[in-house]
Amino acid sequence: MRRLLCLATSGLFLLSGTAAAAAPPPPLPLDGSGPSVAEPGPPWSYRDWLSPDESAPGRPVPARPIARRPAVGAKAFTLSIARGERPSPVAGRALLVCDPPQGTHPVAGEACEALNRVGGDPARLRPPPDLMCTMQYDPVTVTATGTWNNRYIRYERTFGNPCSLRGTTGPVFSF
């Protein structure tokens, strides 16, 4: 019974505030003849920032892109390294842009060259046949997300240790 009483009281309390909040403030004229400093009221109205084609709130506003699309044939990746078997928390991150090599990757030219050899697919990177690493298990998870010649690529792999990561991917995840 006590729970029911508390629930009913809190519901009435919430509903009483909704009616007052639902009534919009009276519109302010945009010609500058709004309330002066001596008159009570808001110092501005949301309508002050609306463009002529956005005359009322609640009216759908067309979506505008927040970033440009990558150029045709773009070759760019966001690369990350995480200690352990999961891709987060990230221990390191780099931006790699090829043609021309640039970004935050410290050896962008070498990484772009390695990716060019495999058509931009990090899953096709192979270790040399004579690679020797210890069998110590110290997992490292890497991710690569981006585009290569208009093809979206999402790569994630967990390596047994940093040696096998370096041996397999070469300069791509060397940051």
N, C-alpha and C positions, 0 to 999 in steps of 0.2 A: 504494500500500500504506500509505503514511504517513497519507494522508487517511482511509482506512478505519479504521486504528487509532485516530486521533483521534476519529472519529465514534463508534466503539464505546465508547471510554473516556468520552466526554461523555454518551452515552446511559446507561451504567451509573451514572455519577455522578448524573444527574438522577433515575433510577429509585430509587436508594438513598435520596434525600431524600424521594421521594414516599410511600414506605411509612410513614416516621415521621410525615410531615405528615398522612397520611390518617387515622390513628388519632385520634379526638377525645379531648379531655381528659375525665376522669371528671366526671360532672355534680355540680354543687354543690347542696346542699339550699337551698331558698328560705326555710327557717325560721330562718335566721341561725346555724345550727350548723355552718357551713363552717369551713375552716382558719383558725387564728388567725395572728397576725403571726409567731409563732415557727415555724409549720409552713410548709414550702415549698409553693408552688402559686400560682395566679393570684389576685389580690386580688378579682376579680369574674368573673362568668360572663355570657355573652350571654343566658342564660335570665332574668337579673335584669330585662331590659328587655322581655321578651315579655309581651304581654297574655294573659289566660286563653284566648282563642280562637286564639292563635298559639303552640301548645305545642311545636312542633318546627321546626328549620330544614329547608328543603327543601319544606316544605308550602306550597302556593301561597297567597299573601296577596292579597286582593282589591285592585284598583287604586283608589286614592282620588284625586279630582281635586285638582290643585294650584292651580287658580284658578277663580273663578266664571265662568260663561258670561256673555257680554254681555247686557244687557237687551234685551227684545224691541224692535225698531225702533232699535237702537243705531246711531250714526253716529260711527265712530272710525277713524282712520288712523294708521299709523306712516309718516312721510315721510322720505326720505333723498335727499341730493344727493352725487354723486361727480364729481370731475374726470376727464375722459377718457371712453372708450367702454364702460367696464365699471361695474357698480354698486358695486364695491369697489375700493379702500378708501374708506370713507365720509368725506366732508369735513364733513357736517352732518346732523343728525337732529332730528326734532321729532315730538311726539305731538299730534295734533289730534283733539279730541272736540267734537262739535257737539250742540246741544240740551241744555243751554246751551253756548255756545262756551267751551272751556277746554283745558287741556293746556299743553305747553311751547312751542307755536307762538306767536311774538310778536304776530301779528295774526290770532288765531283767529277772531274775528267776521267779518272780511272774507273769510278763506279758506272758512269755512263757507257764507257767502252765495254765493260763486262756485261751490262744489260743489252747493249747493241748486239753482242755476239749471240744472245739467246732470244732475240726478238722482243725484249722488254719483259719477259716472263721470269720472275725470280725462281719459280718452281723448276725451271729447266737448268738452273745453275748446278753444276756437278763438281764434286771434289776431285782433285788429281788422284790418279791411281796409287801414287806412292805416299799419300797422306798418312801420317802416323800421329795418333792422339792417345792419351791415356784413357782408360775405361772408367775414370772417376765420373760419377754422376753429379753434375752441377748444372741443372737445366737453364737454358736461356731461350726465351720466346721472342720471335721477331715478327713484325707485321710490315707490309708494304701496301699502301692504298694509293691509287692514282690512275692515270691514263697513259697509254702508249699507242701512238698512231690511231687515235679515236677509239681505242678499245679500253674499257674499264677493267682494271686489275685489282683484285683483293687477294693478298697472299698472307698466310699466317703459318708459322711452323715453329715447333719446339725442338731445339737441338740438345743433345745430351750434355754438352759442355761448350765453353767458349772456343776451344780449339777446333771442334768440329764445325762450329759456326763460321769461324774465320777461314777454315780450309774449304768449306763448301761455297760460301758466298763471296769470298775474296774481299775486295774493297767496298762492296755494296753496303754492308752493315758495319763498316769500320769508322765509327764516330764515337 
